[in-house]
Amino acid sequence: CAPRAKLIVEVDGSQHLEQHEYDKERTEFLNSKGYRILRFWNDDVLKDIQGVMSVILQAVSEKQNPKI
């Protein structure tokens, strides 16, 4: 979690396939508080950490330097 950027990064495993409704409600709640959630599958993190980091850095950069 990056509180100043209001960004939450989640790494999800296969258990999230069975808790879709819970994740949806949690995401809606966090969005209502101004947070943005980035979700990545475990496999994506293990096989493409550079790509995952690139998405996270871009999200933090956008939050710190919003487009006018």
Helices and strands as residue ranges (DSSP letters): G 3-5, E 7-12, G 14-17, H 20-32, E 36-41, H 42-47, H 49-64
